Amino acid sequence: MALGTYIQSIQTIGDELMASGHPIDEHNLTFSLLRGLGQNYNVFFASMSS
């Protein structure tokens, strides 16, 4: 999956949770996005989550 497509899918999930009355805060949404990036982004993930 292309990075842009992946990011859009995470945003869509966040929007759907909000619409269903179960919003996720930006911190958790961002953490979920970073956690799902895969091994190629481990250094980036480590720097963003510290």
C-alpha positions, 0 to 999 in steps of 0.5 A, spaced: 500 500 500 502 506 498 504 511 504 499 516 502 493 511 501 495 508 508 495 515 511 488 516 508 485 509 511 487 511 518 484 518 517 478 515 515 478 510 520 478 516 525 473 519 522 468 513 522 470 512 529 468 519 531 461 519 527 460 513 531 460 516 537 467 513 539 472 518 537 480 517 538 484 522 540 489 525 535 495 522 539 492 515 539 491 516 532 498 518 530 501 513 534 496 507 531 499 510 524 506 510 526 506 503 529 503 500 522 508 503 518 513 497 518 520 496 519 522 501 513 520 506 518 522 504 525 527 509 525 522 515 524 517 511 529 522 511 534 524 518 533 517 520 533 514 516 539 520 518 544 
